[in-house]
Amino acid sequence: MRCIAVRALTLWHNLGANDRDMVRICASIADFCRDQNGATAIEYGLVVSLISLTIVTWATQIGQSVLGFFQSAASALSH
């Protein structure tokens, strides 16, 4: 294992500045792709948005029913 680390360190020192930057960028992209924390936050956000959409739809439907009830009651009282 030590030989692999020494060889990697030797290769790293032999790289030019642009190559080192490219290795760092590729490593950052690989870390980003392996990271699952953002995906969990997005999933929770989707669940919350679907629940809130359901509540708004339900409240709208109930509101229309209540409005119809009070309009018919007001109509019956005015006659």
TORPA-461061 format. One line per field, with one value per residue: x, y, z of N, C-alpha, C in turn; chain; residue number from 1; residue in one letter. Coordinates in steps of 0.05 Angstrom, whole numbers, always signed. Layout:
<nodes>
nc1: c(X ...)
nc2: c(Y ...)
nc3: c(Z ...)
cac1: c(X ...)
cac2: c(Y ...)
cac3: c(Z ...)
cc1: c(X ...)
cc2: c(Y ...)
cc3: c(Z ...)
kette: c(A ...)
nr: c(NUM ...)
rest: c(A ...)
</nodes>
This chain:
<nodes>
nc1: c(+17 +40 +75 +41 +21 +68 +81 +36 +42 +90 +75 +38 +71 +98 +62 +37 +17 -34 -53 -57 -97 -139 -144 -160 -210 -237 -238 -270 -319 -330 -337 -382 -420 -424 -446 -501 -533 -557 -596 -631 -652 -679 -717 -748 -767 -799 -839 -861 -881 -920 -955 -972 -997 -1040 -1068 -1083 -1116 -1156 -1176 -1197 -1238 -1271 -1282 -1313 -1358 -1378 -1388 -1430 -1468 -1479 -1497 -1544 -1572 -1577 -1608 -1654 -1672 -1682 -1727)
nc2: c(-24 +23 +32 +46 +95 +125 +125 +151 +201 +216 +219 +261 +305 +308 +327 +383 +451 +462 +411 +392 +424 +405 +353 +364 +389 +346 +311 +340 +342 +287 +278 +311 +283 +236 +253 +251 +283 +330 +308 +285 +330 +353 +314 +317 +369 +362 +328 +361 +402 +374 +359 +409 +428 +391 +406 +458 +449 +418 +454 +493 +466 +453 +505 +523 +490 +507 +560 +554 +531 +573 +612 +589 +585 +640 +656 +627 +651 +703 +701)
nc3: c(+0 +14 -28 -69 -51 -50 -104 -126 -102 -126 -179 -175 -163 -210 -245 -283 -267 -290 -299 -247 -228 -259 -240 -188 -199 -223 -180 -145 -173 -173 -118 -109 -139 -110 -63 -21 +10 -10 -44 -8 +17 -26 -36 +12 +5 -40 -19 +20 -13 -43 -2 +16 -31 -34 +13 +0 -44 -21 +17 -17 -42 +2 +17 -26 -20 +30 +18 -20 +14 +51 +16 -4 +44 +57 +13 +23 +70 +55 +24)
cac1: c(+0 +58 +86 +21 +20 +92 +78 +16 +55 +110 +60 +26 +92 +107 +41 +39 -4 -60 -61 -65 -124 -159 -148 -177 -237 -249 -243 -293 -343 -336 -348 -409 -437 -428 -459 -530 -547 -575 -618 -650 -666 -697 -740 -765 -780 -821 -860 -875 -897 -944 -974 -985 -1016 -1063 -1083 -1095 -1138 -1177 -1188 -1212 -1262 -1288 -1291 -1335 -1382 -1388 -1400 -1455 -1487 -1487 -1513 -1571 -1585 -1585 -1630 -1679 -1680 -1691 -1753)
cac2: c(+0 +46 +37 +60 +122 +139 +128 +172 +227 +223 +228 +287 +325 +310 +341 +412 +465 +459 +383 +389 +437 +387 +331 +375 +393 +320 +300 +355 +332 +260 +281 +321 +261 +216 +265 +245 +302 +348 +293 +281 +355 +357 +296 +329 +392 +352 +318 +384 +416 +358 +361 +436 +429 +376 +422 +481 +439 +410 +479 +506 +450 +457 +532 +525 +477 +524 +584 +546 +527 +599 +626 +577 +593 +668 +658 +617 +670 +728 +697)
cac3: c(+0 +16 -55 -85 -42 -59 -133 -130 -95 -147 -203 -169 -165 -238 -261 -285 -251 -303 -294 -219 -226 -272 -221 -166 -209 -227 -153 -134 -187 -163 -91 -112 -149 -89 -40 -21 +27 -26 -54 +14 +21 -48 -31 +32 -7 -57 -2 +32 -33 -49 +21 +16 -54 -25 +33 -14 -61 -2 +29 -38 -46 +25 +16 -45 -8 +51 +5 -31 +36 +62 -5 -5 +69 +54 -6 +36 +91 +43 +11)
cc1: c(+17 +69 +67 +19 +45 +91 +58 +27 +75 +96 +48 +47 +101 +86 +46 +16 -32 -71 -71 -93 -145 -164 -165 -206 -251 -256 -267 -319 -350 -348 -376 -428 -443 -444 -489 -546 -566 -599 -639 -666 -686 -722 -759 -780 -803 -844 -876 -892 -922 -965 -988 -1004 -1042 -1081 -1097 -1119 -1161 -1191 -1205 -1239 -1282 -1299 -1314 -1361 -1394 -1401 -1427 -1476 -1497 -1504 -1541 -1587 -1594 -1608 -1656 -1689 -1692 -1718 -1773)
cc2: c(+25 +53 +52 +89 +138 +144 +151 +200 +235 +232 +255 +309 +329 +324 +371 +425 +461 +430 +379 +402 +419 +364 +340 +378 +366 +307 +314 +346 +304 +261 +291 +300 +240 +227 +261 +265 +320 +333 +289 +307 +360 +338 +307 +353 +384 +342 +341 +399 +401 +359 +388 +439 +414 +392 +445 +472 +431 +434 +493 +492 +454 +485 +536 +513 +495 +549 +577 +542 +554 +615 +615 +584 +622 +672 +648 +637 +696 +725 +693)
cc3: c(+0 -12 -72 -77 -51 -89 -140 -124 -115 -172 -199 -172 -194 -256 -262 -269 -263 -298 -266 -215 -237 -253 -198 -175 -212 -200 -141 -147 -177 -135 -91 -121 -128 -66 -42 -4 +12 -37 -33 +18 -1 -45 -10 +21 -25 -41 +10 +12 -41 -27 +20 -8 -47 -6 +19 -30 -43 +9 +8 -42 -22 +25 -3 -34 +13 +39 -7 -9 +46 +41 -6 +21 +67 +35 +7 +56 +78 +29 +32)
kette: c(A A A A A A A A A A A A A A A A A A A A A A A A A A A A A A A A A A A A A A A A A A A A A A A A A A A A A A A A A A A A A A A A A A A A A A A A A A A A A A A)
nr: c(1 2 3 4 5 6 7 8 9 10 11 12 13 14 15 16 17 18 19 20 21 22 23 24 25 26 27 28 29 30 31 32 33 34 35 36 37 38 39 40 41 42 43 44 45 46 47 48 49 50 51 52 53 54 55 56 57 58 59 60 61 62 63 64 65 66 67 68 69 70 71 72 73 74 75 76 77 78 79)
rest: c(M R C I A V R A L T L W H N L G A N D R D M V R I C A S I A D F C R D Q N G A T A I E Y G L V V S L I S L T I V T W A T Q I G Q S V L G F F Q S A A S A L S H)
</nodes>
